[in-house]
């Protein structure tokens, strides 16, 4: 009998330990690479999702105004709009000698839509006094006038809207086939009592809508640290270009930020020369009388992510918003080339004949 005693091996040899550690390191490294790749992919998808959301939202705001351009309730293309009878006037407005009328520009309902091209921070205030030089980024501007929202409800269904839910300082419009009147919500009862309101068949009050004027443009910052003007120190020292809209608040045009990251905007107006409702050509600068023939507006916005992406470089990419083959934007190295960007474009039909034929 063999006197040697066979004992069971306990522990690991140095070679086995080194092999185990190596396998564990390889698996750990692979897991880290997988996690980093997944995180990077998620971040990229999130950035593109934010770009898409911003682009869609910007187009939605502008498109809704374009579709309402020239809508003033009951009336027709030749309906005169009377602000004097209702005693309505604006106190802070956008009218000037270069952009008539100088007084009550926002109430000029017979010009439902007009655009401005080639304005710069230096020239914008002379044309549009409601826009500060520091709050304008070179580009186009679109002005739209219309009635918005739903008609005011008749609480008692008796054809008398005096007890409707008016907001006292807001401006409203009421029209029929003979004309329309602008008035403050607080004044309607007095106007109706003096037989100055508008009626429809059967003597009932004509429908009433809130009246609005919208002015769209790009502001170089999102949140001014010392309102109302933008400064280089805003948005933590990296100003975020933002789509803004001037709109009537009572009798005053007020600037409202809408969508962050909109860097550039372009409008092309489709003109219908033969009256068939189909645009025959597109232009960025319609002549005075051509605004009445605009049936489509092509809106393009260049949107960037509000935050720069580490390791991303936009250098060399050319962004053409109007389709003429000439770049409208290229980034500036070491300044704004670390942002993802995308161009969004959509055509909006001008639906109201008051805009198409009533200028």
C-alpha positions as CSV (number, residue, x, y, z in Angstrom):
1,X,0.0,0.0,0.0
2,X,1.3,3.5,-1.0
3,X,2.2,5.3,2.1
4,X,1.8,8.6,0.6
5,X,-1.3,10.5,1.6
6,X,-3.4,12.2,-1.1
7,X,-4.8,15.4,0.2
8,X,-7.5,17.6,-1.5
9,X,-6.1,20.8,-3.0
10,X,-7.1,24.0,-1.0
11,X,-6.9,27.7,-2.4
12,X,-5.6,28.9,-5.7
13,X,-2.3,28.9,-7.3
14,X,-0.7,32.2,-8.3
15,X,-1.3,31.4,-12.0
16,X,-5.0,30.6,-11.4
17,X,-5.4,33.8,-9.5
18,X,-3.9,35.9,-12.2
19,X,-6.0,34.3,-14.8
20,X,-9.2,35.0,-12.8
21,X,-8.2,38.6,-12.2
22,X,-7.6,39.1,-15.9
23,X,-10.9,37.6,-16.9
24,X,-12.7,39.8,-14.3
25,X,-10.9,42.9,-15.6
26,X,-11.9,42.1,-19.2
27,X,-15.5,41.6,-18.2
28,X,-15.5,44.8,-16.2
29,X,-14.0,46.8,-19.0
30,X,-16.6,45.4,-21.4
31,X,-19.4,46.3,-19.1
32,X,-18.0,49.9,-18.7
33,X,-17.8,50.3,-22.5
34,X,-21.4,49.0,-22.8
35,X,-22.6,51.4,-20.2
36,X,-20.8,54.4,-21.7
37,X,-22.1,53.6,-25.2
38,X,-25.6,53.3,-23.9
39,X,-25.3,56.5,-22.0
40,X,-23.8,58.3,-25.0
41,X,-26.6,56.9,-27.3
42,X,-29.3,58.0,-24.8
43,X,-27.8,61.5,-24.5
44,X,-27.6,61.9,-28.3
45,X,-31.2,60.7,-28.7
46,X,-32.3,63.1,-25.9
47,X,-30.6,66.0,-27.7
48,X,-32.3,65.2,-31.0
49,X,-35.6,64.9,-29.2
50,X,-35.1,68.3,-27.7
51,X,-34.2,69.7,-31.1
52,X,-37.3,68.2,-32.6
53,X,-39.6,69.4,-29.8
54,X,-38.3,72.9,-30.1
55,X,-38.6,73.0,-33.9
56,X,-42.2,71.6,-33.9
57,X,-43.2,74.0,-31.1
58,X,-41.8,77.1,-32.9
59,X,-43.5,76.1,-36.2
60,X,-46.8,75.5,-34.3
61,X,-46.8,79.0,-32.7
62,X,-46.1,80.8,-36.0
63,X,-48.3,78.5,-38.1
64,X,-51.3,79.1,-35.8
65,X,-51.0,82.9,-36.3
66,X,-50.6,82.5,-40.0
67,X,-53.7,80.4,-40.3
68,X,-55.7,83.0,-38.3
69,X,-54.3,86.0,-40.3
70,X,-57.3,88.2,-41.4
71,X,-59.9,86.3,-39.4
72,X,-62.2,88.8,-37.8
73,X,-65.3,86.8,-37.1
74,X,-68.4,87.4,-39.2
75,X,-67.6,89.6,-42.2
76,X,-66.1,89.5,-45.6
77,X,-63.0,90.5,-47.4
78,X,-64.0,94.1,-47.7
79,X,-65.2,94.6,-44.2
80,X,-64.0,97.9,-42.7
81,X,-62.7,97.7,-39.2
82,X,-63.5,100.6,-37.0
83,X,-61.4,101.3,-33.9
84,X,-62.4,105.0,-33.4
85,X,-66.1,104.3,-32.5
86,X,-65.0,101.9,-29.8
87,X,-62.5,104.4,-28.4
88,X,-59.6,102.0,-28.7
89,X,-56.0,103.2,-28.9
90,X,-52.6,101.6,-28.1
91,X,-50.0,103.2,-25.9
92,X,-46.9,101.2,-26.7
93,X,-46.9,100.2,-30.4
94,X,-44.7,99.2,-33.3
95,X,-45.7,101.9,-35.8
96,X,-43.2,104.4,-37.4
97,X,-42.7,106.5,-40.5
98,X,-41.0,103.5,-42.0
99,X,-43.8,101.2,-40.8
100,X,-47.1,103.1,-40.9
101,X,-49.4,103.9,-39.3
102,X,-47.3,105.5,-36.6
103,X,-50.3,105.6,-34.2
104,X,-52.3,102.5,-33.4
105,X,-50.3,100.2,-35.6
106,X,-51.4,97.1,-33.9
107,X,-55.1,98.0,-34.7
108,X,-54.5,98.3,-38.4
109,X,-56.7,95.2,-39.1
110,X,-56.9,95.9,-42.9
111,X,-53.2,94.8,-43.1
112,X,-53.6,91.3,-41.7
113,X,-50.1,90.1,-42.5
114,X,-46.8,91.9,-43.4
115,X,-43.2,90.8,-43.2
116,X,-39.9,92.7,-42.8
117,X,-36.6,91.6,-44.3
118,X,-33.0,92.7,-43.8
119,X,-33.5,94.4,-40.4
120,X,-30.4,94.5,-38.1
121,X,-30.1,95.4,-34.4
122,X,-29.0,98.9,-35.5
123,X,-32.0,99.5,-37.9
124,X,-34.8,97.5,-36.2
125,X,-35.9,100.2,-33.7
126,X,-36.4,102.9,-36.3
127,X,-38.8,100.6,-38.2
128,X,-40.3,98.8,-35.2
129,X,-40.0,101.0,-32.1
130,X,-41.5,98.2,-29.9
131,X,-38.3,96.1,-30.5
132,X,-35.1,97.0,-28.5
133,X,-31.8,97.0,-30.4
134,X,-30.3,94.6,-27.8
135,X,-33.2,92.2,-28.1
136,X,-33.0,91.7,-31.9
137,X,-30.9,89.2,-33.8
138,X,-30.4,90.0,-37.5
139,X,-33.1,88.4,-39.6
140,X,-36.7,88.5,-40.7
141,X,-39.8,89.6,-38.8
142,X,-43.4,88.6,-39.3
143,X,-46.5,90.7,-38.2
144,X,-50.0,89.1,-38.1
145,X,-53.3,90.6,-37.0
146,X,-56.4,88.5,-36.4
147,X,-59.1,87.4,-34.0
148,X,-58.1,84.5,-31.8
149,X,-59.6,81.8,-29.7
150,X,-63.2,80.8,-29.5
151,X,-66.1,83.3,-29.7
152,X,-67.5,84.6,-26.5
153,X,-70.4,82.5,-25.2
154,X,-73.9,84.0,-24.7
155,X,-74.6,83.0,-21.0
156,X,-78.4,83.4,-21.4
157,X,-78.7,82.5,-25.0
158,X,-80.8,85.7,-25.5
159,X,-78.7,87.3,-28.2
160,X,-77.4,89.9,-25.8
161,X,-73.6,89.6,-25.1
162,X,-73.4,92.4,-22.5
163,X,-73.1,89.8,-19.8
164,X,-70.5,87.7,-21.6
165,X,-67.1,86.9,-19.9
166,X,-65.2,89.9,-21.0
167,X,-61.7,90.7,-19.6
168,X,-62.0,94.5,-18.9
169,X,-58.7,95.7,-20.5
170,X,-58.5,93.3,-23.4
171,X,-59.4,94.4,-27.0
172,X,-62.2,92.5,-28.8
173,X,-63.6,92.6,-32.3
174,X,-67.2,92.2,-33.4
175,X,-68.2,92.2,-37.0
176,X,-71.0,91.6,-39.5
177,X,-71.3,92.0,-43.3
178,X,-71.3,95.8,-43.1
179,X,-68.3,96.3,-40.8
180,X,-66.4,95.4,-37.6
181,X,-65.7,97.3,-34.5
182,X,-62.8,97.1,-32.0
183,X,-63.5,97.8,-28.3
184,X,-62.3,97.1,-24.8
185,X,-64.2,94.5,-22.9
186,X,-65.2,97.0,-20.2
187,X,-66.9,99.2,-22.9
188,X,-69.2,96.7,-24.6
189,X,-72.3,97.4,-22.6
190,X,-72.1,101.1,-23.2
191,X,-71.5,100.6,-26.9
192,X,-74.4,98.3,-27.2
193,X,-76.7,100.7,-25.3
194,X,-75.8,103.4,-27.8
195,X,-76.6,101.1,-30.7
196,X,-72.9,101.1,-31.8
197,X,-72.4,97.3,-31.6
198,X,-72.8,95.0,-34.6
199,X,-75.9,92.8,-35.1
200,X,-76.7,89.9,-37.3
201,X,-80.0,88.5,-38.7
202,X,-82.8,88.7,-36.2
203,X,-81.2,91.5,-34.2
204,X,-78.9,89.3,-32.1
205,X,-75.4,90.5,-31.2
206,X,-72.8,89.4,-33.8
207,X,-70.1,87.0,-32.6
208,X,-67.3,88.5,-30.6
209,X,-63.7,87.4,-30.5
210,X,-60.6,88.6,-28.8
211,X,-58.4,90.7,-31.1
212,X,-54.6,90.2,-31.3
213,X,-51.5,91.4,-33.1
214,X,-48.5,89.2,-33.2
215,X,-44.9,90.1,-34.1
216,X,-42.4,87.2,-34.4
217,X,-38.5,87.5,-34.4
218,X,-35.4,86.1,-32.8
219,X,-34.0,87.5,-29.5
220,X,-30.3,86.9,-28.7
221,X,-31.0,85.7,-25.2
222,X,-33.5,83.6,-23.3
223,X,-33.7,85.3,-19.9
224,X,-32.4,88.9,-19.6
225,X,-30.7,89.2,-16.2
226,X,-31.7,92.9,-16.1
227,X,-34.9,93.1,-18.1
228,X,-35.9,94.1,-20.7
229,X,-32.6,94.2,-22.6
230,X,-30.3,91.2,-23.4
231,X,-26.7,91.3,-22.4
232,X,-23.6,89.1,-23.0
233,X,-23.7,87.9,-19.4
234,X,-27.3,86.5,-19.7
235,X,-28.0,82.8,-19.5
236,X,-24.9,82.1,-17.4
237,X,-22.7,84.0,-19.8
238,X,-23.7,82.0,-22.9
239,X,-26.8,83.7,-24.3
240,X,-29.4,81.3,-25.8
241,X,-31.1,82.7,-28.9
242,X,-34.9,82.5,-28.5
243,X,-38.0,82.8,-30.6
244,X,-40.1,85.6,-29.1
245,X,-43.4,87.2,-29.9
246,X,-44.7,90.7,-29.3
247,X,-48.4,90.6,-28.5
248,X,-51.1,92.9,-27.3
249,X,-51.6,92.9,-23.5
250,X,-54.4,95.4,-23.1
251,X,-53.3,98.4,-25.1
252,X,-49.6,97.6,-25.0
253,X,-47.4,95.4,-27.1
254,X,-45.4,93.1,-24.8
255,X,-42.5,90.8,-25.6
256,X,-43.0,87.1,-24.7
257,X,-40.3,84.4,-25.0
258,X,-41.6,81.3,-26.8
259,X,-38.9,78.7,-27.7
260,X,-35.3,78.5,-26.6
261,X,-32.5,77.6,-29.1
262,X,-34.1,79.1,-32.3
263,X,-31.1,80.6,-33.9
264,X,-32.5,81.8,-37.3
265,X,-35.9,82.2,-38.9
266,X,-36.8,82.5,-42.6
267,X,-40.2,83.4,-44.3
268,X,-40.9,82.8,-47.9
269,X,-44.3,84.0,-49.2
270,X,-46.2,82.2,-51.9
271,X,-47.9,84.6,-54.3
272,X,-51.0,83.6,-56.3
273,X,-51.0,85.9,-59.4
274,X,-54.0,84.2,-61.2
275,X,-56.4,83.7,-58.3
276,X,-56.5,79.9,-58.4
277,X,-55.4,79.6,-54.8
278,X,-52.0,78.0,-55.8
279,X,-48.8,79.9,-55.3
280,X,-47.1,80.8,-58.6
281,X,-43.8,81.9,-57.0
282,X,-42.2,82.4,-53.6
283,X,-40.4,85.5,-52.4
284,X,-39.0,86.9,-49.2
285,X,-39.9,90.5,-50.1
286,X,-43.4,90.9,-51.5
287,X,-44.2,94.4,-52.8
288,X,-46.9,96.4,-51.1
289,X,-49.9,95.2,-53.1
290,X,-48.6,91.6,-53.3
291,X,-49.5,90.9,-49.6
292,X,-53.1,90.5,-50.7
293,X,-52.1,87.6,-53.0
294,X,-50.1,85.6,-50.4
295,X,-51.8,82.1,-50.1
296,X,-48.9,80.1,-48.4
297,X,-46.1,81.0,-46.1
298,X,-43.1,78.7,-46.0
299,X,-41.5,79.0,-42.5
300,X,-38.0,77.6,-41.8
301,X,-36.3,77.7,-38.4
302,X,-32.7,76.8,-37.5
303,X,-32.8,75.2,-34.0
304,X,-29.8,74.4,-31.8
305,X,-29.6,72.5,-28.6
306,X,-29.6,75.0,-25.7
307,X,-26.5,73.2,-24.2
308,X,-23.2,72.5,-26.0
309,X,-22.3,68.8,-26.5
310,X,-18.9,67.7,-25.3
311,X,-16.7,66.5,-28.2
312,X,-19.2,67.6,-30.8
313,X,-18.0,69.9,-33.6
314,X,-20.4,71.6,-36.0
315,X,-17.6,73.2,-38.0
316,X,-18.1,72.9,-41.8
317,X,-21.8,72.3,-41.8
318,X,-23.8,74.7,-43.9
319,X,-27.4,75.5,-43.2
320,X,-29.6,76.7,-46.1
321,X,-33.1,77.9,-44.9
322,X,-34.6,79.3,-48.0
323,X,-33.4,76.7,-50.5
324,X,-31.4,79.0,-52.8
325,X,-28.2,77.0,-52.4
326,X,-26.5,79.7,-50.4
327,X,-25.7,79.0,-46.7
328,X,-27.7,81.2,-44.3
329,X,-25.7,80.0,-41.3
330,X,-22.3,78.5,-40.4
331,X,-21.0,78.3,-36.9
332,X,-18.1,80.3,-35.5
333,X,-15.2,78.1,-34.3
334,X,-14.4,78.3,-30.6
335,X,-17.7,80.2,-30.0
336,X,-20.8,78.2,-31.0
337,X,-19.6,75.1,-32.9
338,X,-20.3,72.7,-30.0
339,X,-24.1,72.7,-30.5
340,X,-26.2,70.2,-32.4
341,X,-28.5,71.9,-35.0
342,X,-31.3,71.1,-37.4
343,X,-33.5,73.0,-39.9
344,X,-37.2,72.5,-39.7
345,X,-39.5,73.7,-42.5
346,X,-43.2,73.7,-43.0
347,X,-45.7,75.4,-45.4
348,X,-48.8,77.1,-43.8
349,X,-51.9,77.9,-45.8
350,X,-53.3,81.4,-45.4
351,X,-56.9,80.3,-45.0
352,X,-58.8,83.5,-44.6
353,X,-59.9,85.4,-47.7
354,X,-59.7,88.7,-45.7
355,X,-55.9,88.3,-45.8
356,X,-55.8,87.1,-49.4
357,X,-58.1,89.8,-50.9
358,X,-58.7,92.5,-48.4
359,X,-55.4,94.3,-48.1
